[in-house]
Each structure stands twice: as structure tokens, then as C-alpha cells.
Amino acid sequence: MNVWEEALSRVESKLNRHSFYTWFKPTSYIKADAAAVTVRVPNALFKEWLTKHYAAVIGEAMGEMERGISP
């Protein structure tokens, strides 16, 4: 499992099914390093929507991973 898949498993538990399948399922992992995770999204609307509406949820999931908290 890559870092984005692990993050998605945490995000999924925080959102309703419709929101998760609409906004997160179409994404895919590209790469990760110590500073960032790069994710492919279908288009600019997805990038804007995820950044505006879900940055906190993504950040929370990533923080849980860093602290070793189980999903």
C-alpha cells in the first residue's frame, strides 16, 4: 500500500460515501518524498475542490499516519 492509499483509507472513514467516491476515488498516487505527496486528479476542478473543501481532512489523515494512529 502506498502513502496515498493509506491516506485514502483514513479519509474514507471521515466522509460520507458519496463525497468520497465522487472526489477521492478518481485520484491516483504518483510519488511521495519527505515534503509532499503528489497525486493525479482528473482535472483542475478536482484540484481546486479538494484543496478548498478537503485540505483539512487530508491533512488530518496524513497527521494520523505520521503519529502512527490506527485508522
Order of alpha helices (4+ residues) and beta strands (2+ residues): alpha-alpha-beta-beta-alpha
